[in-house]
Amino acid sequence: MLTPLLLAFAVLTQSSFTTAASSVTWLQPQRSAIVKLSTPGYPSKGPSGQHAILIKFELSSDNKTLLLDDTPFLPLQNYYIPPRLSAYHVPDDIKKDAMIAIAEGKAEGKGSIRGQRLELDYDRLVEGDPTGGPPYYNHQPILRFRLMGFGRDGADTLLDPQEQDIVQVSMRDQNQGGWSNDAARSYTIDNIAFLPTEKVYAELSTSLGDHMGPEADQEKECTRKNWKCPDEGVFEAGSPYRTPYRFIWRRRYDRYGRIGSLRHAFVEQWENSKQKAYDDPRNSALVALGVLLVTVLAIVSGLKSRAQRAAAAKEPTKKHWTEREAEKAARKADKAAQKAEAKEGEDHRHEKDEDEEEEEEEEESEDEDAVWMSEMAAQSGEVQMTIDETSNLIDLMSDDEGGLDAAAAIPTDKLLNIEPKKEKTNKKRVAFKADADE
């Protein structure tokens, strides 16, 4: 009888332990789930000795971002200002239906909520952050989430890191072979698991050659000598695009970023200056006046630049047409000069041709006169002269300065009645013809 009772008690004890452990309840497979995360070491004021928080993980509508309680968590919207998280505080033995009702915002789940939401201090370690490092091929980002402490009513509670489970969310890009920086990336949640802290960080430290455990969270003084005061123990430690912060303690951050850093001081001063300008009516008037002056100067400068561009555009056009007119005038002048030269050359050639024709006619006339005089000499019985001799004689007779006449070339006793030959066009010589009747 004792043995069956012990077995039944063991089964009930194991069942109770399993119910009290961290669990995952899927709301939509591979898209959204509610996680009940046990918090060992958190003080208990209720009838139950163990507590837990509820965190909802889901993908955005475009499947590009993992949300934690409707807050973008992977990737972050602003890596310099980590999101402030809070979660529902519930008993560790909460029922599944109550968890679903709380996740869906139904009234049935309000009875299981204990007090106000707890503000979280957390460890966010991401492997394969799509925007925190170089592009990844066949992208499979992994989120490791660990609770470090709570805040409620101004009081902070630290948790023992060795007792807390790590929530590991494994994601995968549905576009196989795609890159992490591809705009078409589309994630799915492959698995959500709970892993022991010591084992996870020991394996990471061994594979990466650097300590990645909670001990990497060392409290360092953050001053304005450093722009952002980044944390140690993050992935892609040598990359300028790496995620700067991992251990998110609420006291270290505000809405301007890491408190104490130079970036924080710059952003805070900028925001305060803008707020003062908006709050003070005089500053608002000055700002409005400044904006008006800048607008007017911009308009005037734009008009002036436009006029200069228009003038610069017109000047080459005017110069271009002027050059074209000058070229046209030069071409016309060249053509006129060429025509004049051609005409002058043609006139010269024409005169030369006329002179040559006159010389040829002259020679022909001389030859005819020489032939006629030779015939006349033959008829008169005188010694006949050659044509060349007769031509020379005619030239002597035609010379005005010589004073000779045609009768001297023929003996007077043989000359009876010689009629002059018809006058030639050159009007230099006169030929005579003997009367055939003598």
C-alpha positions as CSV (number, residue, x, y, z in Angstrom):
1,M,0.0,0.0,0.0
2,L,2.9,2.4,0.7
3,T,4.5,2.0,-2.7
4,P,1.4,3.0,-4.7
5,L,0.9,6.0,-2.5
6,L,4.5,7.1,-2.9
7,L,4.2,6.7,-6.7
8,A,1.0,8.8,-6.8
9,F,2.6,11.5,-4.7
10,A,5.7,11.5,-7.0
11,V,3.4,11.9,-10.1
12,L,1.5,14.8,-8.5
13,T,4.7,16.4,-7.4
14,Q,6.2,16.2,-10.9
15,S,3.0,17.5,-12.4
16,S,2.9,20.4,-10.1
17,F,6.6,21.2,-10.9
18,T,5.9,21.0,-14.6
19,T,3.0,23.3,-14.3
20,A,5.1,25.8,-12.4
21,A,7.9,25.9,-14.9
22,S,8.4,28.4,-17.8
23,S,6.2,27.6,-20.8
24,V,5.3,28.7,-24.3
25,T,1.7,28.9,-25.5
26,W,1.4,29.5,-29.3
27,L,-1.4,31.9,-30.3
28,Q,-0.6,31.5,-34.0
29,P,1.9,28.9,-35.1
30,Q,5.3,30.4,-36.1
31,R,3.9,33.9,-35.8
32,S,2.9,34.7,-32.2
33,A,3.2,33.1,-28.8
34,I,2.8,34.0,-25.1
35,V,5.7,33.1,-22.8
36,K,5.3,32.5,-19.1
37,L,8.8,33.1,-17.7
38,S,9.4,32.1,-14.1
39,T,11.2,34.5,-11.8
40,P,13.0,32.5,-9.1
41,G,14.1,34.7,-6.2
42,Y,11.5,37.3,-6.7
43,P,9.9,38.1,-3.3
44,S,6.4,36.7,-2.8
45,K,3.6,38.4,-0.9
46,G,0.8,36.2,-2.1
47,P,-0.4,32.6,-1.3
48,S,1.8,31.1,-4.0
49,G,5.5,31.0,-3.4
50,Q,6.6,31.3,-7.0
51,H,6.0,34.1,-9.5
52,A,6.2,34.6,-13.2
53,I,5.8,37.3,-15.9
54,L,4.0,37.1,-19.2
55,I,5.7,38.2,-22.4
56,K,4.2,38.1,-25.8
57,F,6.4,37.5,-28.9
58,E,4.9,38.1,-32.3
59,L,5.9,39.1,-35.8
60,S,4.8,42.4,-37.4
61,S,2.3,42.4,-40.2
62,D,5.0,42.5,-42.8
63,N,7.0,39.7,-41.1
64,K,10.2,41.9,-40.9
65,T,10.2,42.7,-37.2
66,L,9.9,40.7,-34.0
67,L,7.7,42.5,-31.5
68,L,7.8,42.1,-27.7
69,D,4.5,43.2,-26.2
70,D,3.9,45.4,-29.4
71,T,7.3,47.0,-29.1
72,P,9.8,46.5,-32.0
73,F,12.6,44.4,-30.5
74,L,14.5,42.8,-33.4
75,P,15.6,44.9,-35.1
76,L,15.3,48.0,-32.9
77,Q,13.9,51.2,-34.2
78,N,16.7,53.2,-32.4
79,Y,19.8,51.3,-31.1
80,Y,20.9,54.4,-29.1
81,I,17.7,54.4,-27.1
82,P,16.7,50.8,-26.0
83,P,13.0,50.3,-25.4
84,R,11.6,50.3,-21.9
85,L,9.7,47.1,-21.3
86,S,7.1,46.1,-18.8
87,A,5.2,42.8,-18.2
88,Y,2.2,41.4,-16.3
89,H,3.1,39.9,-13.0
90,V,1.2,36.6,-12.6
91,P,1.4,33.5,-10.3
92,D,3.6,30.8,-11.6
93,D,0.7,28.3,-11.7
94,I,-1.5,30.4,-13.9
95,K,-3.8,28.4,-16.3
96,K,-3.4,28.4,-20.0
97,D,-6.8,29.9,-20.7
98,A,-6.1,32.8,-18.3
99,M,-2.8,33.5,-20.2
100,I,-4.5,33.5,-23.5
101,A,-7.2,35.9,-22.1
102,I,-4.6,38.3,-20.8
103,A,-2.7,38.2,-24.1
104,E,-5.9,39.0,-26.0
105,G,-7.0,41.7,-23.5
106,K,-10.1,39.9,-22.3
107,A,-11.7,40.5,-19.0
108,E,-11.5,36.9,-18.0
109,G,-7.8,37.1,-17.4
110,K,-7.7,40.2,-15.2
111,G,-8.3,38.1,-12.1
112,S,-4.9,36.4,-12.6
113,I,-2.9,39.6,-12.8
114,R,-1.1,40.6,-9.6
115,G,-0.9,44.3,-9.2
116,Q,0.6,46.7,-11.7
117,R,2.9,45.8,-14.5
118,L,6.6,45.3,-13.6
119,E,9.3,47.4,-15.3
120,L,12.0,45.2,-16.6
121,D,15.8,45.3,-16.6
122,Y,16.9,42.8,-19.2
123,D,19.8,41.3,-21.1
124,R,19.3,41.5,-24.9
125,L,21.8,39.5,-26.8
126,V,21.2,39.1,-30.6
127,E,23.1,36.9,-33.0
128,G,22.7,37.9,-36.7
129,D,21.0,41.3,-36.1
130,P,19.8,42.3,-39.7
131,T,20.7,46.0,-39.1
132,G,23.5,45.7,-36.4
133,G,26.3,44.2,-38.6
134,P,27.3,43.2,-42.1
135,P,24.7,41.5,-44.3
136,Y,24.0,37.9,-43.5
137,Y,23.4,35.2,-46.1
138,N,20.5,32.8,-45.5
139,H,19.6,34.8,-42.5
140,Q,18.6,33.1,-39.2
141,P,18.7,35.7,-36.4
142,I,18.6,34.4,-32.8
143,L,17.4,36.4,-29.8
144,R,18.6,35.5,-26.2
145,F,16.5,37.3,-23.6
146,R,17.2,37.2,-19.9
147,L,15.7,39.0,-16.9
148,M,18.1,41.0,-14.7
149,G,15.7,42.7,-12.4
150,F,12.3,44.4,-11.8
151,G,11.1,47.8,-10.8
152,R,7.9,48.6,-9.0
153,D,6.7,51.6,-7.0
154,G,10.2,53.1,-7.1
155,A,11.8,50.0,-5.7
156,D,14.2,47.8,-7.7
157,T,14.7,44.1,-7.3
158,L,17.8,42.3,-8.7
159,L,17.6,38.7,-9.8
160,D,20.3,36.0,-9.5
161,P,21.5,35.5,-13.1
162,Q,22.4,31.9,-12.4
163,E,18.8,31.0,-11.5
164,Q,17.1,32.7,-14.4
165,D,16.2,30.9,-17.6
166,I,17.2,32.4,-21.0
167,V,14.4,32.7,-23.6
168,Q,15.9,31.8,-26.9
169,V,13.8,32.9,-30.0
170,S,15.1,31.4,-33.3
171,M,13.9,33.1,-36.5
172,R,14.4,32.3,-40.1
173,D,14.1,34.2,-43.4
174,Q,11.5,32.4,-45.5
175,N,13.3,33.6,-48.7
176,Q,16.0,30.9,-48.8
177,G,19.3,32.1,-50.0
178,G,18.3,35.7,-49.3
179,W,20.3,38.4,-47.5
180,S,19.5,40.1,-44.2
181,N,19.5,43.6,-45.9
182,D,17.1,42.5,-48.6
183,A,13.9,44.5,-48.5
184,A,11.9,41.4,-49.4
185,R,13.0,39.5,-46.3
186,S,10.2,37.8,-44.4
187,Y,10.7,36.1,-41.0
188,T,9.1,33.2,-39.3
189,I,9.5,32.1,-35.7
190,D,11.0,28.6,-35.9
191,N,11.3,27.9,-32.2
192,I,11.1,29.3,-28.7
193,A,13.1,27.5,-26.0
194,F,14.3,28.0,-22.4
195,L,18.0,27.4,-21.8
196,P,20.1,27.5,-18.6
197,T,22.2,30.6,-18.2
198,E,25.5,28.9,-17.4
199,K,25.4,26.5,-20.3
200,V,24.4,29.1,-22.9
201,Y,27.0,31.7,-22.1
202,A,29.7,29.1,-21.6
203,E,29.2,27.8,-25.1
204,L,29.1,31.3,-26.6
205,S,32.3,32.3,-24.9
206,T,34.0,29.1,-26.2
207,S,32.8,29.5,-29.8
208,L,33.5,33.2,-30.0
209,G,36.7,33.4,-28.0
210,D,35.4,36.1,-25.8
211,H,33.5,36.1,-22.5
212,M,29.8,36.6,-23.3
213,G,28.3,35.9,-19.9
214,P,26.6,38.2,-17.3
215,E,30.1,39.1,-16.0
216,A,30.6,41.2,-19.2
217,D,28.2,43.7,-17.6
218,Q,30.7,45.8,-15.8
219,E,29.7,49.1,-14.3
220,K,31.9,51.6,-16.0
221,E,31.9,55.4,-15.6
222,C,30.2,57.0,-18.6
223,T,31.4,60.5,-19.3
224,R,31.3,63.0,-22.2
225,K,34.7,61.8,-23.3
226,N,32.8,58.9,-24.9
227,W,30.2,59.4,-27.6
228,K,27.9,56.4,-26.7
229,C,29.6,54.4,-23.9
230,P,28.9,51.0,-25.5
231,D,28.6,47.7,-23.6
232,E,31.0,44.7,-23.8
233,G,30.1,41.2,-24.7
234,V,28.0,41.8,-27.8
235,F,28.2,40.1,-31.2
236,E,30.2,41.8,-34.0
237,A,32.3,43.6,-31.4
238,G,34.7,44.8,-34.1
239,S,32.0,46.1,-36.4
240,P,31.1,49.9,-36.3
241,Y,27.5,48.8,-37.1
242,R,27.2,46.5,-34.1
243,T,24.5,47.0,-31.5
244,P,26.1,49.2,-28.9
245,Y,24.0,48.1,-25.9
246,R,23.2,44.8,-24.4
247,F,22.6,45.1,-20.7
248,I,19.6,47.4,-20.4
249,W,19.4,48.8,-16.8
250,R,16.6,51.4,-16.5
251,R,18.7,53.7,-14.4
252,R,21.3,54.0,-17.3
253,Y,18.9,55.2,-19.9
254,D,16.3,57.8,-20.5
255,R,14.6,59.2,-23.5
256,Y,17.9,60.8,-24.8
257,G,19.9,57.6,-24.6
258,R,22.8,56.5,-22.5
259,I,23.1,58.8,-19.5
260,G,26.5,60.5,-19.2
261,S,27.6,60.0,-22.8
262,L,28.4,62.9,-25.1
263,R,25.6,61.9,-27.4
264,H,23.1,62.1,-24.5
265,A,24.3,65.6,-23.6
266,F,24.0,66.8,-27.3
267,V,20.5,65.3,-27.8
268,E,19.3,66.7,-24.5
269,Q,20.6,70.2,-25.2
270,W,19.1,70.1,-28.6
271,E,15.7,69.0,-27.4
272,N,15.7,71.5,-24.6
273,S,16.6,74.4,-26.9
274,K,13.7,73.4,-29.2
275,Q,11.3,73.2,-26.3
276,K,12.3,76.6,-24.9
277,A,11.8,78.1,-28.4
278,Y,8.3,76.7,-28.5
279,D,7.3,77.5,-24.9
280,D,8.5,81.2,-24.9
281,P,6.3,83.5,-27.0
282,R,9.2,85.8,-27.7
283,N,11.4,82.9,-28.8
284,S,8.5,81.6,-30.9
285,A,8.2,85.0,-32.6
286,L,11.9,85.0,-33.2
287,V,11.8,81.5,-34.5
288,A,8.9,82.5,-36.8
289,L,10.8,85.6,-37.9
290,G,13.9,83.6,-38.5
291,V,12.0,81.0,-40.5
292,L,10.3,83.8,-42.5
293,L,13.7,85.5,-43.2
294,V,15.2,82.2,-44.3
295,T,12.3,81.5,-46.5
296,V,12.5,85.0,-48.1
297,L,16.2,84.7,-48.6
298,A,15.8,81.3,-50.1
299,I,13.2,82.6,-52.5
300,V,15.3,85.6,-53.5
301,S,18.4,83.4,-53.9
302,G,16.4,81.0,-56.0
303,L,15.0,83.8,-58.2
304,K,18.5,85.3,-58.5
305,S,20.0,81.9,-59.4
306,R,17.2,81.3,-61.9
307,A,17.8,84.7,-63.5
308,Q,21.6,84.0,-63.7
309,R,21.0,80.6,-65.2
310,A,18.6,82.2,-67.7
311,A,21.1,84.9,-68.6
312,A,23.9,82.3,-68.9
313,A,21.6,80.3,-71.1
314,K,20.7,83.2,-73.3
315,E,24.3,84.6,-73.7
316,P,25.7,81.5,-75.5
317,T,22.6,81.5,-77.7
318,K,23.0,85.2,-78.7
319,K,26.7,84.7,-79.3
320,H,26.0,81.6,-81.3
321,W,23.6,83.4,-83.7
322,T,26.0,86.3,-84.0
323,E,28.8,83.9,-85.0
324,R,26.4,82.2,-87.5
325,E,25.6,85.6,-89.1
326,A,29.3,86.5,-89.2
327,E,30.1,83.1,-90.8
328,K,27.2,83.6,-93.3
329,A,28.5,87.1,-94.2
330,A,32.1,85.8,-94.5
331,R,30.9,83.0,-96.8
332,K,29.0,85.5,-98.9
333,A,32.0,87.7,-99.2
334,D,34.2,84.7,-100.1
335,K,31.7,83.7,-102.7
336,A,31.6,87.2,-104.2
337,A,35.4,87.4,-104.2
338,Q,35.6,84.0,-105.9
339,K,33.1,85.1,-108.4
340,A,35.0,88.4,-109.0
341,E,38.2,86.5,-109.4
342,A,36.6,84.0,-111.7
343,K,35.1,86.8,-113.8
344,E,38.3,88.7,-113.9
345,G,40.2,85.6,-114.9
346,E,37.5,84.9,-117.5
347,D,37.8,88.4,-118.9
348,H,41.6,88.1,-118.9
349,R,41.3,84.8,-120.7
350,H,38.8,86.3,-123.1
351,E,41.1,89.3,-123.8
352,K,44.0,86.9,-124.2
353,D,42.0,84.8,-126.6
354,E,41.0,87.9,-128.6
355,D,44.6,89.1,-128.8
356,E,45.6,85.6,-129.9
357,E,42.8,85.6,-132.5
358,E,43.9,89.1,-133.8
359,E,47.5,87.9,-134.0
360,E,46.4,84.8,-135.9
361,E,44.3,87.0,-138.3
362,E,47.2,89.3,-138.6
363,E,49.5,86.5,-139.6
364,E,46.9,85.1,-142.0
365,S,46.5,88.6,-143.6
366,E,50.3,88.9,-143.9
367,D,50.5,85.6,-145.5
368,E,47.8,86.4,-148.0
369,D,49.5,89.7,-148.8
370,A,52.8,88.0,-149.3
371,V,51.2,85.4,-151.6
372,W,49.4,88.2,-153.6
373,M,52.6,90.2,-154.0
374,S,54.5,87.2,-155.1
375,E,51.9,86.5,-157.7
376,M,52.0,90.1,-159.0
377,A,55.8,90.0,-159.2
378,A,55.6,86.8,-161.2
379,Q,53.1,88.3,-163.6
380,S,55.4,91.4,-164.1
381,G,58.3,89.2,-164.9
382,E,60.4,90.3,-161.9
383,V,62.4,88.0,-159.8
384,Q,60.2,86.2,-157.5
385,M,60.6,86.6,-153.7
386,T,59.8,84.0,-151.1
387,I,56.8,84.5,-148.9
388,D,59.0,85.3,-145.9
389,E,60.8,88.0,-147.9
390,T,57.5,89.4,-149.0
391,S,56.2,89.5,-145.4
392,N,59.3,91.4,-144.3
393,L,58.8,93.9,-147.1
394,I,55.2,94.3,-146.1
395,D,56.2,95.0,-142.5
396,L,58.6,97.7,-143.7
397,M,55.9,99.2,-145.8
398,S,53.4,99.2,-142.9
399,D,55.8,101.0,-140.6
400,D,54.6,104.6,-140.2
401,E,58.0,105.8,-139.2
402,G,59.7,104.4,-142.4
403,G,57.6,106.5,-144.8
404,L,57.6,103.8,-147.5
405,D,54.7,103.0,-149.8
406,A,53.7,99.9,-151.7
407,A,54.8,101.3,-155.1
408,A,58.5,101.1,-154.1
409,A,58.3,97.4,-154.0
410,I,57.3,97.1,-157.7
411,P,59.1,98.5,-160.7
412,T,57.4,101.6,-162.1
413,D,57.6,100.4,-165.6
414,K,55.6,97.3,-164.8
415,L,53.1,99.0,-162.6
416,L,50.1,100.1,-164.6
417,N,47.0,100.2,-162.5
418,I,46.9,98.5,-159.2
419,E,43.8,98.6,-157.1
420,P,44.1,98.6,-153.3
421,K,43.0,95.4,-151.6
422,K,40.2,95.5,-149.1
423,E,41.1,97.0,-145.8
424,K,41.7,94.4,-143.0
425,T,40.4,94.7,-139.5
426,N,43.8,95.5,-138.1
427,K,44.0,98.8,-140.2
428,K,47.8,98.6,-140.2
429,R,48.6,97.7,-143.8
430,V,47.1,98.4,-147.2
431,A,47.5,95.9,-150.1
432,F,47.2,96.7,-153.7
433,K,45.9,94.7,-156.6
434,A,47.1,95.2,-160.1
435,D,44.7,95.8,-162.8
436,A,44.2,92.6,-164.7
437,D,43.4,94.5,-167.9
438,E,47.0,96.0,-168.3
